[in-house]
Amino acid sequence: MTTRKLPHEPRPGEHPKERTETTEAPPDRTRASLEAKIAELESAAAEAKDKYLRLAADFDNYKKRSRQEHMETIQHASAELIGRLLPALEISTRPLTTRPKVWMRPG
């Protein structure tokens, strides 16, 4: 366990590394390059946000379309099942709705 407070502080017994190269750009160039980088990053962020919103809308449309297709499938299957069962139901209820003919004996 170390007693360092900050990660950039040298460990006990180590010597801090000296910088031999100092490449500093003039303040105007640095500012201009930073502003250009900021503009580039803002543009990339706007593009990423636009792609995200389009993807979210596409996914929402997919969910709605999928739900609609599922409901249509259920309705079609229900209608087909009723169409198949209706003749059998009609045949089975026919004896209940008609009266039998009474045969009378002559005499």
Distance bins in CASP14 RR format, pairs under 12 A and 6 or more apart:
PFRMAT RR
TARGET T0000
AUTHOR 0000-0000-0000
RMODE 2
METHOD distances of the structure
MODEL  1
1 11 0 0 0 0 0 1 0 0 0 0 0
2 9 0 0 0 0 1 0 0 0 0 0 0
2 10 0 0 0 0 0 1 0 0 0 0 0
2 11 1 0 0 1 0 0 0 0 0 0 0
2 12 0 0 0 0 1 0 0 0 0 0 0
2 13 0 0 0 0 0 1 0 0 0 0 0
2 14 0 0 0 0 0 1 0 0 0 0 0
3 9 0 0 0 0 1 0 0 0 0 0 0
3 10 0 0 0 0 0 1 0 0 0 0 0
3 11 0 0 0 0 1 0 0 0 0 0 0
3 12 1 0 0 1 0 0 0 0 0 0 0
4 10 0 0 0 0 1 0 0 0 0 0 0
4 11 1 0 0 1 0 0 0 0 0 0 0
4 12 0 0 0 0 1 0 0 0 0 0 0
4 13 0 0 0 0 0 1 0 0 0 0 0
4 14 0 0 0 0 0 1 0 0 0 0 0
5 11 0 0 0 0 0 1 0 0 0 0 0
8 14 0 0 0 0 0 1 0 0 0 0 0
8 16 0 0 0 0 1 0 0 0 0 0 0
8 17 0 0 0 0 0 1 0 0 0 0 0
9 16 0 0 0 0 1 0 0 0 0 0 0
10 16 1 0 1 0 0 0 0 0 0 0 0
10 17 0 0 0 0 1 0 0 0 0 0 0
10 18 0 0 0 0 0 1 0 0 0 0 0
23 29 0 0 0 0 0 1 0 0 0 0 0
23 30 0 0 0 0 0 1 0 0 0 0 0
24 30 1 0 0 1 0 0 0 0 0 0 0
25 31 0 0 0 0 1 0 0 0 0 0 0
25 32 0 0 0 0 1 0 0 0 0 0 0
25 33 1 0 0 1 0 0 0 0 0 0 0
25 34 0 0 0 0 0 1 0 0 0 0 0
26 32 0 0 0 0 1 0 0 0 0 0 0
26 33 0 0 0 0 0 1 0 0 0 0 0
27 33 0 0 0 0 0 1 0 0 0 0 0
27 34 0 0 0 0 0 1 0 0 0 0 0
28 34 0 0 0 0 0 1 0 0 0 0 0
28 35 0 0 0 0 0 1 0 0 0 0 0
29 35 0 0 0 0 0 1 0 0 0 0 0
29 36 0 0 0 0 0 1 0 0 0 0 0
30 36 0 0 0 0 0 1 0 0 0 0 0
30 37 0 0 0 0 0 1 0 0 0 0 0
31 37 0 0 0 0 0 1 0 0 0 0 0
31 38 0 0 0 0 0 1 0 0 0 0 0
32 38 0 0 0 0 0 1 0 0 0 0 0
32 39 0 0 0 0 0 1 0 0 0 0 0
33 39 0 0 0 0 0 1 0 0 0 0 0
33 40 0 0 0 0 0 1 0 0 0 0 0
34 40 0 0 0 0 0 1 0 0 0 0 0
34 41 0 0 0 0 0 1 0 0 0 0 0
35 41 0 0 0 0 0 1 0 0 0 0 0
35 42 0 0 0 0 0 1 0 0 0 0 0
36 42 0 0 0 0 0 1 0 0 0 0 0
36 43 0 0 0 0 0 1 0 0 0 0 0
37 43 0 0 0 0 0 1 0 0 0 0 0
37 44 0 0 0 0 0 1 0 0 0 0 0
38 44 0 0 0 0 0 1 0 0 0 0 0
38 45 0 0 0 0 0 1 0 0 0 0 0
39 45 0 0 0 0 0 1 0 0 0 0 0
39 46 0 0 0 0 0 1 0 0 0 0 0
40 46 0 0 0 0 0 1 0 0 0 0 0
40 47 0 0 0 0 0 1 0 0 0 0 0
41 47 0 0 0 0 0 1 0 0 0 0 0
41 48 0 0 0 0 0 1 0 0 0 0 0
42 48 0 0 0 0 0 1 0 0 0 0 0
42 49 0 0 0 0 0 1 0 0 0 0 0
43 49 0 0 0 0 0 1 0 0 0 0 0
43 50 0 0 0 0 0 1 0 0 0 0 0
44 50 0 0 0 0 0 1 0 0 0 0 0
44 51 0 0 0 0 0 1 0 0 0 0 0
45 51 0 0 0 0 0 1 0 0 0 0 0
45 52 0 0 0 0 0 1 0 0 0 0 0
46 52 0 0 0 0 0 1 0 0 0 0 0
46 53 0 0 0 0 0 1 0 0 0 0 0
47 53 0 0 0 0 0 1 0 0 0 0 0
47 54 0 0 0 0 0 1 0 0 0 0 0
48 54 0 0 0 0 0 1 0 0 0 0 0
48 55 0 0 0 0 0 1 0 0 0 0 0
49 55 0 0 0 0 0 1 0 0 0 0 0
49 56 0 0 0 0 0 1 0 0 0 0 0
50 56 0 0 0 0 0 1 0 0 0 0 0
50 57 0 0 0 0 0 1 0 0 0 0 0
51 57 0 0 0 0 0 1 0 0 0 0 0
51 58 0 0 0 0 0 1 0 0 0 0 0
52 58 0 0 0 0 0 1 0 0 0 0 0
52 59 0 0 0 0 0 1 0 0 0 0 0
53 59 0 0 0 0 0 1 0 0 0 0 0
53 60 0 0 0 0 0 1 0 0 0 0 0
54 60 0 0 0 0 0 1 0 0 0 0 0
54 61 0 0 0 0 0 1 0 0 0 0 0
55 61 0 0 0 0 0 1 0 0 0 0 0
55 62 0 0 0 0 0 1 0 0 0 0 0
56 62 0 0 0 0 0 1 0 0 0 0 0
56 63 0 0 0 0 0 1 0 0 0 0 0
57 63 0 0 0 0 0 1 0 0 0 0 0
57 64 0 0 0 0 0 1 0 0 0 0 0
58 64 0 0 0 0 0 1 0 0 0 0 0
58 65 0 0 0 0 0 1 0 0 0 0 0
59 65 0 0 0 0 0 1 0 0 0 0 0
59 66 0 0 0 0 0 1 0 0 0 0 0
60 66 0 0 0 0 0 1 0 0 0 0 0
60 67 0 0 0 0 0 1 0 0 0 0 0
61 67 0 0 0 0 0 1 0 0 0 0 0
61 68 0 0 0 0 0 1 0 0 0 0 0
62 68 0 0 0 0 0 1 0 0 0 0 0
62 69 0 0 0 0 0 1 0 0 0 0 0
63 69 0 0 0 0 0 1 0 0 0 0 0
63 70 0 0 0 0 0 1 0 0 0 0 0
64 70 0 0 0 0 0 1 0 0 0 0 0
64 71 0 0 0 0 0 1 0 0 0 0 0
65 71 0 0 0 0 0 1 0 0 0 0 0
65 72 0 0 0 0 0 1 0 0 0 0 0
66 72 0 0 0 0 0 1 0 0 0 0 0
66 73 0 0 0 0 0 1 0 0 0 0 0
67 73 0 0 0 0 0 1 0 0 0 0 0
67 74 0 0 0 0 0 1 0 0 0 0 0
68 74 0 0 0 0 0 1 0 0 0 0 0
68 75 0 0 0 0 0 1 0 0 0 0 0
69 75 0 0 0 0 0 1 0 0 0 0 0
69 76 0 0 0 0 0 1 0 0 0 0 0
70 76 0 0 0 0 0 1 0 0 0 0 0
70 77 0 0 0 0 0 1 0 0 0 0 0
71 77 0 0 0 0 0 1 0 0 0 0 0
71 78 0 0 0 0 0 1 0 0 0 0 0
72 78 0 0 0 0 0 1 0 0 0 0 0
72 79 0 0 0 0 0 1 0 0 0 0 0
73 79 0 0 0 0 0 1 0 0 0 0 0
73 80 0 0 0 0 0 1 0 0 0 0 0
74 80 0 0 0 0 0 1 0 0 0 0 0
74 81 0 0 0 0 0 1 0 0 0 0 0
75 81 0 0 0 0 0 1 0 0 0 0 0
75 82 0 0 0 0 0 1 0 0 0 0 0
76 82 0 0 0 0 0 1 0 0 0 0 0
76 83 0 0 0 0 0 1 0 0 0 0 0
77 83 0 0 0 0 0 1 0 0 0 0 0
77 84 0 0 0 0 0 1 0 0 0 0 0
78 84 0 0 0 0 0 1 0 0 0 0 0
78 85 0 0 0 0 0 1 0 0 0 0 0
79 85 0 0 0 0 0 1 0 0 0 0 0
79 86 0 0 0 0 0 1 0 0 0 0 0
80 86 0 0 0 0 0 1 0 0 0 0 0
81 88 0 0 0 0 0 1 0 0 0 0 0
81 89 0 0 0 0 0 1 0 0 0 0 0
82 88 0 0 0 0 0 1 0 0 0 0 0
82 89 0 0 0 0 1 0 0 0 0 0 0
82 90 0 0 0 0 0 1 0 0 0 0 0
83 89 0 0 0 0 1 0 0 0 0 0 0
83 90 0 0 0 0 0 1 0 0 0 0 0
84 90 0 0 0 0 0 1 0 0 0 0 0
85 91 0 0 0 0 0 1 0 0 0 0 0
85 92 0 0 0 0 0 1 0 0 0 0 0
85 93 0 0 0 0 0 1 0 0 0 0 0
86 92 0 0 0 0 0 1 0 0 0 0 0
86 93 0 0 0 0 0 1 0 0 0 0 0
87 93 0 0 0 0 0 1 0 0 0 0 0
87 94 0 0 0 0 0 1 0 0 0 0 0
88 94 0 0 0 0 0 1 0 0 0 0 0
89 96 0 0 0 0 0 1 0 0 0 0 0
89 97 0 0 0 0 0 1 0 0 0 0 0
90 96 0 0 0 0 0 1 0 0 0 0 0
90 97 0 0 0 0 1 0 0 0 0 0 0
91 97 0 0 0 0 0 1 0 0 0 0 0
END
